[in-house]
């Protein structure tokens, strides 16, 4: 499938003409609604406030979510959802035309009457239209929402994804300001909570007597949008970890996917202090469960960082080439500290040389750990 580019944008604008000329009916409450937002974990997490406010406004509506297999664990336990529809392993832009046809037919068979499309994708607009969903509410930028029956422009001056997504709720008459700042939502399973509690006692010998600090060194390994430059340098993580052990007597625990195992091994090898390494053998649900118990989480711009923030764990999110003004974790502002050096975005190639320093991370960690005492 073609990626979003100048040609597809122009094509979307041309295709929008007959939709603009058609009479648009006012929005009517949905009986069975679909959120079409497949990728990736962080972006799916940033759309969970939209789901929460929609469900509160329409408690009788059934809400399903079309999501990639990669991002599925981010919303697998969400009680506001009835069914998760697979859109494939990663981004829909990577589907073949035959796979796309199968997905469209699957959505058509579900007979949704409403589709919410938080992303800025002409392909997703096409999918919802071809699936025969009569009421299509979505963000429209540069004509990419050409087939939406209710195209919604991003709020003026707003860039953060979670706030842009919430504009869909406002467009159908929901008073989003009345709810205040709805945080992201993540629901670890009871099995995950039980499993990590046992492992913390048996393997880490942590009984809550000292601060538990979760460190996720990876990031930028999404199959759809890989960018290893998002990873804070190993030597800085090592220095930060050593500091937390000396200053706060912290118990350190490394987490991540199998792709992060070599990275974690380097960190363990360089650290003179004890560090538990669960990298490659912990699920996203278990990372969420750990976040419910931990005193601090440290990670890069990656899905698990958003999950830790969503469960209320004091979180340090370290950003490099990406812009946190667009995709930072959206949660309790008092518990989430975003570290970023403005000006990194757009640099080619990006370098951490002038990025977040160890000293900055130490100060942020001190503040969050002291906040809990």
HELIX and SHEET records of a PDB file:
HELIX    1   1 UNK A    6  UNK A   21  1                                  16    
HELIX    2   2 UNK A   41  UNK A   46  1                                   6    
HELIX    3   3 UNK A   48  UNK A   57  1                                  10    
HELIX    4   4 UNK A   72  UNK A   74  5                                   3    
HELIX    5   5 UNK A   92  UNK A   94  5                                   3    
HELIX    6   6 UNK A   97  UNK A  110  1                                  14    
HELIX    7   7 UNK A  122  UNK A  130  1                                   9    
HELIX    8   8 UNK A  161  UNK A  171  1                                  11    
HELIX    9   9 UNK A  176  UNK A  179  5                                   4    
HELIX   10  10 UNK A  190  UNK A  202  1                                  13    
HELIX   11  11 UNK A  228  UNK A  230  5                                   3    
HELIX   12  12 UNK A  234  UNK A  248  1                                  15    
HELIX   13  13 UNK A  258  UNK A  260  5                                   3    
HELIX   14  14 UNK A  261  UNK A  270  1                                  10    
HELIX   15  15 UNK A  284  UNK A  293  1                                  10    
HELIX   16  16 UNK A  303  UNK A  310  1                                   8    
HELIX   17  17 UNK A  324  UNK A  327  1                                   4    
HELIX   18  18 UNK A  352  UNK A  354  5                                   3    
HELIX   19  19 UNK A  358  UNK A  372  1                                  15    
SHEET    1   A 6 UNK A  83  UNK A  86  0                                        
SHEET    2   A 6 UNK A  62  UNK A  67  1                                        
SHEET    3   A 6 UNK A  32  UNK A  36  1                                        
SHEET    4   A 6 UNK A 114  UNK A 117  1                                        
SHEET    5   A 6 UNK A 135  UNK A 139  1                                        
SHEET    6   A 6 UNK A 150  UNK A 152  1                                        
SHEET    1   B 6 UNK A 275  UNK A 277  0                                        
SHEET    2   B 6 UNK A 251  UNK A 255  1                                        
SHEET    3   B 6 UNK A 212  UNK A 216  1                                        
SHEET    4   B 6 UNK A 296  UNK A 300  1                                        
SHEET    5   B 6 UNK A 315  UNK A 318  1                                        
SHEET    6   B 6 UNK A 336  UNK A 339  1                                        
END                                                                             
